[in-house]
Amino acid sequence: MKYVLSIIGLALAVGLGSFCGFNAAPDLHTIQVKNTADLKRFFAYTPDRIPFVSAHRGGARKGFPENCLPTFENTLRQVHAILEVDPHYTKDSAIVLMHDPTLNRTSTGQGKVSDYTLDELKKLRLKDTEGNVTPYHMPTLDEALEWARGKTILVLDMKDVPIEARVRKIEEHGAESHAVVMAYSHEDAKKCYQLNQNILMEVMLGTMEKVKEFDQTGVPWKNVVVFVSHTLGKDPELFRAIHQRGAMCIVGSSRNYDIQYSKGEIKAAELTQGYRGIIQTGADIIEADLAIEAGHALKPLLKVPSSSKKNYFN
């Protein structure tokens, strides 16, 4: 009897581990980071760094909704990417992934996310970028943190979930090596560092003045990756200053090349050229709505020899 129970227990453990993301699927482009020190090395700037993509809202597209586990897998099947996601509180204080405070645009529900319990939200289905209803359901932050283990790195935006709560969730799941929190202010960055010195942050530093202010916070630069701007044409000196401090720079394409391409204002070749231009001007990471297109544009750069980065991409 004990033998039978052991076999059943092993089968359940393997099944749950696979479901929760403890073992990366073999067909995914994964980013392999072993521990928190390794995560800081992964995001540290080096002159031979390999640029990569942050999939905004997970890489939504036709057939694949925002902030959805099947969407994350679809992105990683085709390119290497970290995944930016959006947490929101439910009526019963669970945390789900949903970009808007309301359900209307991206789900079959109506009204505020915070007016529904988790059970009620789980009955809804998600819509893709064209408004089509899909078979997919809204994940919790807990589910996403477990899914990401061994696959990629999640970047947790704020929405209505304060930094303390996001830090607690990361700690609950032992996810310090595969989750980053956005800190929109120096105060939040200092708070996060005081709560857990192992957690990496994405901080918003779009000017030299902001960079110099951050120098005074006491938060080590090895604990941050910097979102510079959604605006193209930033002064190259800003990128150099951040790189000299040892941090990588993110530039967003969702408000420029991505939207131009989606509206038919530029062609695929111009989109690819635009993504590569973002890297050439000093960025290291592109936060893209069109994460698969951006990832394909940067794929040739994965072949460049890199003493410090190449082994992370599998």
Backbone hydrogen bonds in HBPLUS format (Angstrom, degrees):
<---DONOR---> <-ACCEPTOR-->    atom                        ^
c    i                          cat <-CA-CA->   ^        H-A-AA   ^      H-
h    n   atom  resd res      DA  || num        DHA   H-A  angle D-A-AA Bond
n    s   type  num  typ     dist DA aas  dist angle  dist       angle   num
A0005-LEU N   A0001-MET O   2.93 MM   4  6.23 163.0  1.96 152.9 157.4     1
A0006-SER N   A0002-LYS O   2.86 MM   4  6.04 148.7  1.96 143.0 152.0     2
A0007-ILE N   A0003-TYR O   2.99 MM   4  6.29 155.0  2.05 147.7 153.8     3
A0008-ILE N   A0004-VAL O   2.92 MM   4  6.22 161.9  1.96 152.1 157.1     4
A0009-GLY N   A0005-LEU O   2.78 MM   4  5.94 158.7  1.82 146.1 152.8     5
A0010-LEU N   A0006-SER O   2.83 MM   4  6.05 154.2  1.90 146.6 153.5     6
A0011-ALA N   A0007-ILE O   2.94 MM   4  6.18 160.8  1.97 149.1 154.2     7
A0012-LEU N   A0008-ILE O   2.89 MM   4  6.15 159.4  1.93 151.3 157.0     8
A0013-ALA N   A0009-GLY O   2.89 MM   4  6.06 155.5  1.96 145.0 152.2     9
A0014-VAL N   A0010-LEU O   2.91 MM   4  6.16 162.0  1.95 153.2 157.3    10
A0015-GLY N   A0011-ALA O   2.90 MM   4  6.08 161.8  1.93 147.6 153.2    11
A0016-LEU N   A0012-LEU O   2.79 MM   4  5.93 167.7  1.80 154.0 157.3    12
A0017-GLY N   A0013-ALA O   2.79 MM   4  5.82 156.9  1.85 143.9 151.6    13
A0018-SER N   A0014-VAL O   2.94 MM   4  6.10 156.1  1.99 145.3 151.3    14
A0019-PHE N   A0015-GLY O   2.94 MM   4  6.16 157.7  1.99 145.5 152.1    15
A0020-CYS N   A0016-LEU O   2.79 MM   4  5.95 162.3  1.83 155.4 159.6    16
A0021-GLY N   A0017-GLY O   3.03 MM   4  6.03 119.7  2.41 135.0 148.4    17
A0022-PHE N   A0017-GLY O   2.79 MM   5  4.98 152.8  1.86 154.4 153.6    18
A0021-GLY N   A0018-SER O   3.35 MM   3  5.23 145.0  2.48  92.9 102.7    19
A0028-LEU N   A0025-ALA O   3.24 MM   3  5.76 164.4  2.26 122.3 122.7    20
A0029-HIS N   A0076-LEU O   2.61 MM  47  5.11 166.6  1.63 141.4 146.2    21
A0314-ASN N   A0030-THR O   2.88 MM 284  5.18 173.4  1.89 154.3 155.9    22
A0031-ILE N   A0151-LYS O   2.82 MM 120  5.85 160.6  1.85 142.7 148.5    23
A0032-GLN N   A0312-TYR O   2.82 MM 280  5.01 159.1  1.87 148.9 150.5    24
A0039-LEU N   A0035-ASN O   2.92 MM   4  6.27 145.6  2.04 146.6 157.0    25
A0040-LYS N   A0036-THR O   3.08 MM   4  6.39 155.5  2.14 148.5 153.5    26
A0041-ARG N   A0037-ALA O   3.08 MM   4  6.40 149.9  2.18 141.4 149.8    27
A0042-PHE N   A0038-ASP O   2.83 MM   4  6.09 150.0  1.92 146.6 155.4    28
A0043-PHE N   A0039-LEU O   3.11 MM   4  6.41 152.0  2.20 148.2 153.8    29
A0044-ALA N   A0041-ARG O   3.23 MM   3  4.99 150.4  2.32  94.8 103.6    30
A0045-TYR N   A0246-GLY O   2.98 MM 201  5.05 164.2  2.00 114.2 118.6    31
A0049-ARG N   A0046-THR O   2.93 MM   3  5.18 145.1  2.05 128.0 124.1    32
A0052-PHE N   A0284-ASP O   3.19 MM 232  6.82 143.7  2.33 148.7 158.1    33
A0286-ILE N   A0052-PHE O   3.11 MM 234  6.62 152.7  2.19 150.2 157.8    34
A0082-ILE N   A0053-VAL O   2.96 MM  29  6.41 157.3  2.01 156.4 159.8    35
A0054-SER N   A0286-ILE O   2.86 MM 232  5.91 167.3  1.87 138.3 139.3    36
A0288-ALA N   A0054-SER O   2.94 MM 234  6.27 141.7  2.09 152.2 164.1    37
A0055-ALA N   A0082-ILE O   2.77 MM  27  6.15 163.3  1.80 159.2 154.2    38
A0058-GLY N   A0055-ALA O   2.98 MM   3  4.87 155.9  2.04 122.5 118.0    39
A0084-GLU N   A0055-ALA O   2.96 MM  29  5.81 159.1  2.01 134.3 141.1    40
A0056-HIS N   A0288-ALA O   2.88 MM 232  5.36 160.2  1.92 134.2 138.0    41
A0059-GLY N   A0056-HIS O   3.28 MM   3  5.76 167.6  2.30 120.0 119.2    42
A0057-ARG N   A0084-GLU O   2.97 MM  27  5.24 113.6  2.42 120.7 138.3    43
A0067-ASN N   A0057-ARG O   2.88 MM  10  5.27 169.4  1.90 140.8 144.1    44
A0061-ARG N   A0064-PHE O   2.97 MM   3  5.24 157.0  2.02 143.5 150.8    45
A0064-PHE N   A0061-ARG O   2.88 MM   3  5.24 163.4  1.91 135.6 139.0    46
A0071-THR N   A0068-CYS O   2.99 MM   3  5.20 123.0  2.32 103.7 118.9    47
A0072-PHE N   A0068-CYS O   3.00 MM   4  6.39 151.6  2.08 152.0 160.9    48
A0073-GLU N   A0069-LEU O   3.02 MM   4  6.37 160.6  2.05 156.1 160.7    49
A0074-ASN N   A0070-PRO O   2.92 MM   4  6.12 151.2  2.00 140.4 148.7    50
A0075-THR N   A0071-THR O   2.95 MM   4  6.24 157.0  2.00 152.7 158.0    51
A0076-LEU N   A0072-PHE O   3.01 MM   4  6.32 166.1  2.03 152.9 156.2    52
A0077-ARG N   A0073-GLU O   2.87 MM   4  6.01 133.5  2.09 144.9 156.8    53
A0078-GLN N   A0075-THR O   3.09 MM   3  5.66 150.7  2.18 110.4 118.8    54
A0079-VAL N   A0075-THR O   3.02 MM   4  6.22 154.3  2.09 154.7 163.0    55
A0083-LEU N   A0153-ILE O   2.94 MM  70  6.32 164.9  1.96 159.9 164.8    56
A0155-VAL N   A0083-LEU O   2.76 MM  72  5.93 158.8  1.81 147.6 147.2    57
A0085-VAL N   A0155-VAL O   2.88 MM  70  6.07 166.5  1.90 163.8 163.5    58
A0157-ASP N   A0085-VAL O   2.95 MM  72  6.06 171.4  1.96 166.4 168.3    59
A0098-MET N   A0086-ASP O   2.83 MM  12  5.57 147.3  1.93 158.6 165.8    60
A0088-HIS N   A0096-VAL O   2.80 MM   8  5.43 152.5  1.88 157.7 164.5    61
A0096-VAL N   A0088-HIS O   2.86 MM   8  5.43 157.3  1.91 164.2 161.9    62
A0090-THR N   A0094-ALA O   2.86 MM   4  5.27 150.9  1.94 147.8 150.2    63
A0093-SER N   A0090-THR O   3.13 MM   3  5.09 154.3  2.19 112.5 110.2    64
A0091-LYS N   A0116-TYR O   2.71 MM  25  5.09 170.0  1.72 145.1 142.3    65
A0141-LEU N   A0095-ILE O   2.88 MM  46  5.70 161.5  1.91 140.9 141.7    66
A0097-LEU N   A0139-PRO O   3.00 MM  42  5.92 156.0  2.06 162.9 159.7    67
A0113-VAL N   A0101-PRO O   2.89 MM  12  5.84 167.1  1.91 150.2 151.1    68
A0103-LEU N   A0111-GLY O   2.80 MM   8  5.74 155.1  1.86 164.8 170.6    69
A0107-SER N   A0103-LEU O   3.04 MM   4  5.52 122.4  2.39 165.6 173.0    70
A0127-LYS N   A0106-THR O   2.89 MM  21  4.82 166.0  1.91 114.6 116.8    71
A0108-THR N   A0125-ARG O   2.91 MM  17  5.60 133.4  2.14 156.4 168.5    72
A0115-ASP N   A0112-LYS O   3.20 MM   3  5.38 161.6  2.23 104.7 110.3    73
A0116-TYR N   A0113-VAL O   3.14 MM   3  5.79 167.6  2.16 123.8 125.6    74
A0121-LEU N   A0117-THR O   2.97 MM   4  6.27 158.1  2.02 152.0 158.2    75
A0122-LYS N   A0118-LEU O   2.91 MM   4  6.09 150.2  2.00 153.3 161.2    76
A0123-LYS N   A0120-GLU O   3.23 MM   3  5.52 150.3  2.33 102.5 111.0    77
A0124-LEU N   A0121-LEU O   3.07 MM   3  5.47 156.5  2.13 110.3 117.5    78
A0126-LEU N   A0136-TYR O   2.83 MM  10  5.61 158.3  1.88 151.6 156.2    79
A0134-THR N   A0126-LEU O   2.86 MM   8  5.72 162.2  1.89 162.9 165.5    80
A0128-ASP N   A0132-ASN O   2.85 MM   4  5.40 150.7  1.93 146.2 153.4    81
A0131-GLY N   A0128-ASP O   3.05 MM   3  5.32 165.1  2.07 115.0 117.4    82
A0144-ALA N   A0140-THR O   3.08 MM   4  6.39 158.1  2.13 146.5 152.5    83
A0145-LEU N   A0141-LEU O   2.90 MM   4  6.10 161.4  1.94 155.8 159.9    84
A0146-GLU N   A0142-ASP O   3.16 MM   4  6.41 155.8  2.22 148.4 154.3    85
A0147-TRP N   A0143-GLU O   2.87 MM   4  6.02 157.9  1.91 148.3 155.4    86
A0148-ALA N   A0144-ALA O   3.00 MM   4  6.11 155.8  2.06 150.9 155.6    87
A0149-ARG N   A0146-GLU O   3.31 MM   3  5.54 147.8  2.42 104.6 113.1    88
A0151-LYS N   A0148-ALA O   2.86 MM   3  5.19 163.1  1.89 135.4 136.2    89
A0152-THR N   A0148-ALA O   3.15 MM   4  5.46 162.3  2.18 144.6 148.6    90
A0154-LEU N   A0178-HIS O   3.06 MM  24  6.27 166.1  2.08 135.3 133.3    91
A0180-VAL N   A0154-LEU O   2.72 MM  26  6.09 153.1  1.79 159.8 169.1    92
A0156-LEU N   A0180-VAL O   2.71 MM  24  6.05 169.5  1.72 165.1 163.6    93
A0182-MET N   A0156-LEU O   2.98 MM  26  5.96 161.7  2.01 153.3 147.2    94
A0161-VAL N   A0158-MET O   2.92 MM   3  5.41 166.1  1.94 139.7 141.7    95
A0165-ALA N   A0162-PRO O   3.07 MM   3  5.56 122.2  2.42 108.9 121.7    96
A0166-ARG N   A0162-PRO O   3.17 MM   4  6.55 156.4  2.23 152.6 159.8    97
A0167-VAL N   A0163-ILE O   2.91 MM   4  6.09 158.5  1.96 150.5 156.2    98
A0168-ARG N   A0164-GLU O   2.98 MM   4  6.24 156.6  2.03 143.8 150.3    99
A0169-LYS N   A0165-ALA O   3.03 MM   4  6.27 156.8  2.09 145.5 151.0   100
A0170-ILE N   A0166-ARG O   3.07 MM   4  6.32 160.6  2.11 148.3 153.1   101
A0171-GLU N   A0167-VAL O   2.95 MM   4  6.23 159.2  2.00 152.1 158.1   102
A0172-GLU N   A0168-ARG O   2.81 MM   4  6.05 157.4  1.86 152.6 159.1   103
A0173-HIS N   A0169-LYS O   3.20 MM   4  6.43 149.0  2.30 145.9 152.3   104
A0175-ALA N   A0170-ILE O   2.88 MM   5  4.93 170.9  1.89 151.9 151.7   105
A0174-GLY N   A0171-GLU O   3.08 MM   3  4.92 157.8  2.13 101.4 108.4   106
A0178-HIS N   A0175-ALA O   2.97 MM   3  5.37 159.3  2.01 114.9 121.6   107
A0181-VAL N   A0200-LEU O   3.16 MM  19  6.66 160.2  2.20 152.5 153.0   108
A0202-GLU N   A0181-VAL O   2.82 MM  21  6.08 155.0  1.89 139.6 145.1   109
A0183-ALA N   A0202-GLU O   2.87 MM  19  5.99 166.1  1.89 152.1 153.2   110
A0189-ALA N   A0185-SER O   3.06 MM   4  6.39 155.3  2.13 146.5 153.5   111
A0190-LYS N   A0186-HIS O   2.90 MM   4  6.17 159.2  1.94 151.3 156.4   112
A0191-LYS N   A0187-GLU O   2.89 MM   4  6.09 155.2  1.96 146.1 153.7   113
A0192-CYS N   A0188-ASP O   2.88 MM   4  6.08 162.7  1.91 151.1 154.9   114
A0193-TYR N   A0189-ALA O   3.06 MM   4  6.26 162.5  2.10 146.8 151.5   115
A0194-GLN N   A0190-LYS O   2.94 MM   4  6.17 151.4  2.03 146.2 154.0   116
A0195-LEU N   A0191-LYS O   2.98 MM   4  6.22 149.2  2.07 147.1 155.6   117
A0196-ASN N   A0192-CYS O   2.91 MM   4  6.12 161.5  1.94 157.5 161.7   118
A0199-ILE N   A0196-ASN O   3.34 MM   3  5.87 166.1  2.36 114.0 117.8   119
A0201-MET N   A0223-ASN O   2.88 MM  22  6.24 159.2  1.92 151.3 157.3   120
A0225-VAL N   A0201-MET O   2.87 MM  24  6.33 145.9  1.99 156.8 166.6   121
A0203-VAL N   A0225-VAL O   3.00 MM  22  6.42 150.6  2.09 157.5 165.5   122
A0227-PHE N   A0203-VAL O   2.77 MM  24  5.95 166.8  1.78 163.0 167.4   123
A0205-LEU N   A0227-PHE O   3.14 MM  22  6.27 146.1  2.26 146.6 156.8   124
A0211-VAL N   A0207-THR O   3.11 MM   4  6.47 153.3  2.18 145.5 153.0   125
A0212-LYS N   A0208-MET O   2.94 MM   4  6.20 163.4  1.97 154.9 158.2   126
A0213-GLU N   A0209-GLU O   2.92 MM   4  6.16 149.3  2.01 144.3 153.5   127
A0214-PHE N   A0210-LYS O   2.90 MM   4  6.14 152.3  1.98 145.0 152.3   128
A0215-ASP N   A0211-VAL O   3.12 MM   4  6.49 140.2  2.29 142.1 152.6   129
A0216-GLN N   A0213-GLU O   2.99 MM   3  5.49 147.3  2.10 109.6 118.9   130
A0217-THR N   A0214-PHE O   3.04 MM   3  5.27 168.2  2.06 114.1 117.9   131
A0223-ASN N   A0220-PRO O   3.00 MM   3  5.52 161.6  2.03 113.6 119.5   132
A0224-VAL N   A0221-TRP O   3.19 MM   3  5.48 164.3  2.22 114.9 115.3   133
A0226-VAL N   A0248-MET O   2.93 MM  22  6.13 170.3  1.94 164.5 162.5   134
A0250-ILE N   A0226-VAL O   2.68 MM  24  5.95 149.6  1.77 161.4 163.2   135
A0228-VAL N   A0250-ILE O   2.81 MM  22  5.75 168.6  1.83 157.4 160.0   136
A0252-GLY N   A0229-SER O   2.92 MM  23  6.24 163.5  1.95 144.7 150.3   137
A0238-LEU N   A0235-ASP O   2.92 MM   3  5.62 146.3  2.03 121.2 129.2   138
A0240-ARG N   A0236-PRO O   3.01 MM   4  6.34 161.9  2.05 152.2 157.7   139
A0241-ALA N   A0237-GLU O   2.90 MM   4  6.07 153.6  1.97 144.3 151.0   140
A0242-ILE N   A0238-LEU O   3.14 MM   4  6.41 158.8  2.18 149.4 154.1   141
A0243-HIS N   A0239-PHE O   2.89 MM   4  6.09 163.0  1.92 154.1 159.4   142
A0244-GLN N   A0240-ARG O   2.85 MM   4  6.00 154.5  1.91 148.0 154.8   143
A0245-ARG N   A0242-ILE O   3.10 MM   3  5.18 133.0  2.33  96.7 109.6   144
A0247-ALA N   A0242-ILE O   3.25 MM   5  5.77 162.9  2.28 148.7 143.6   145
A0246-GLY N   A0243-HIS O   2.85 MM   3  4.97 155.4  1.91 105.3 113.4   146
A0284-ASP N   A0249-CYS O   2.88 MM  35  5.31 168.2  1.89 143.2 146.4   147
A0285-ILE N   A0249-CYS O   3.04 MM  36  6.27 146.2  2.15 156.7 158.9   148
A0251-VAL N   A0285-ILE O   3.04 MM  34  6.52 154.3  2.11 162.2 168.0   149
A0287-GLU N   A0251-VAL O   3.03 MM  36  6.14 155.7  2.09 131.5 139.3   150
A0253-SER N   A0287-GLU O   2.93 MM  34  6.13 163.4  1.96 149.7 151.2   151
A0256-ASN N   A0253-SER O   3.22 MM   3  5.31 163.4  2.25 106.8 111.6   152
A0258-ASP N   A0253-SER O   3.01 MM   5  5.79 161.5  2.05 152.6 155.0   153
A0260-GLN N   A0256-ASN O   3.02 MM   4  6.14 156.9  2.08 156.0 163.5   154
A0261-TYR N   A0257-TYR O   2.90 MM   4  6.04 157.5  1.96 151.2 156.5   155
A0262-SER N   A0258-ASP O   2.94 MM   4  6.14 161.6  1.97 148.9 154.5   156
A0263-LYS N   A0259-ILE O   3.04 MM   4  6.12 142.6  2.18 140.4 148.7   157
A0265-GLU N   A0260-GLN O   2.78 MM   5  5.03 144.0  1.90 169.0 162.1   158
A0264-GLY N   A0261-TYR O   2.99 MM   3  5.04 157.7  2.04 104.9 111.8   159
A0270-GLU N   A0267-LYS O   3.10 MM   3  5.31 119.4  2.49 100.5 115.0   160
A0271-LEU N   A0267-LYS O   2.95 MM   4  6.28 148.1  2.05 149.4 159.6   161
A0272-THR N   A0268-ALA O   2.96 MM   4  6.25 164.8  1.98 156.4 158.7   162
A0273-GLN N   A0269-ALA O   2.99 MM   4  6.17 161.0  2.02 142.9 148.7   163
A0274-GLY N   A0270-GLU O   2.81 MM   4  5.95 147.3  1.92 140.1 149.5   164
A0275-TYR N   A0271-LEU O   2.98 MM   4  6.32 158.6  2.03 155.7 159.8   165
A0276-ARG N   A0272-THR O   3.09 MM   4  6.36 168.7  2.11 154.1 156.9   166
A0277-GLY N   A0273-GLN O   2.88 MM   4  6.03 142.2  2.03 139.8 151.1   167
A0278-ILE N   A0274-GLY O   3.03 MM   4  6.37 143.0  2.17 146.2 155.2   168
A0278-ILE N   A0275-TYR O   3.12 MM   3  5.23 124.5  2.44  96.6 110.2   169
A0279-ILE N   A0275-TYR O   3.37 MM   4  6.81 152.4  2.45 146.3 152.3   170
A0280-GLN N   A0276-ARG O   2.96 MM   4  6.24 156.6  2.02 145.7 152.9   171
A0281-THR N   A0277-GLY O   2.99 MM   4  6.19 139.0  2.17 145.2 154.2   172
A0283-ALA N   A0278-ILE O   3.33 MM   5  6.02 155.6  2.39 154.2 147.5   173
A0282-GLY N   A0279-ILE O   3.04 MM   3  5.42 160.1  2.08 110.6 117.0   174
A0294-ALA N   A0290-LEU O   2.94 MM   4  6.19 163.8  1.96 157.5 162.9   175
A0295-GLY N   A0291-ALA O   2.76 MM   4  5.86 156.5  1.82 144.4 151.6   176
A0296-HIS N   A0292-ILE O   2.94 MM   4  6.13 157.7  1.99 148.4 153.7   177
A0297-ALA N   A0293-GLU O   3.00 MM   4  6.23 151.4  2.09 143.4 151.5   178
A0298-LEU N   A0294-ALA O   3.08 MM   4  6.37 140.8  2.24 143.8 153.7   179
A0299-LYS N   A0295-GLY O   2.99 MM   4  6.06 117.2  2.40 138.3 154.3   180
A0299-LYS N   A0296-HIS O   3.27 MM   3  5.05 146.7  2.39  93.8 103.4   181
A0301-LEU N   A0298-LEU O   2.86 MM   3  5.52 142.9  1.99 121.2 131.8   182
A0302-LEU N   A0299-LYS O   2.88 MM   3  5.39 154.0  1.95 117.5 125.5   183
A0303-LYS N   A0300-PRO O   3.21 MM   3  5.66 153.2  2.28 107.0 114.4   184
A0304-VAL N   A0301-LEU O   3.24 MM   3  5.36 159.8  2.28 102.7 108.8   185
A0312-TYR N   A0309-LYS O   2.97 MM   3  5.82 167.5  1.99 131.8 135.9   186
A0313-PHE N   A0310-LYS O   3.21 MM   3  5.86 154.1  2.29 118.3 124.1   187
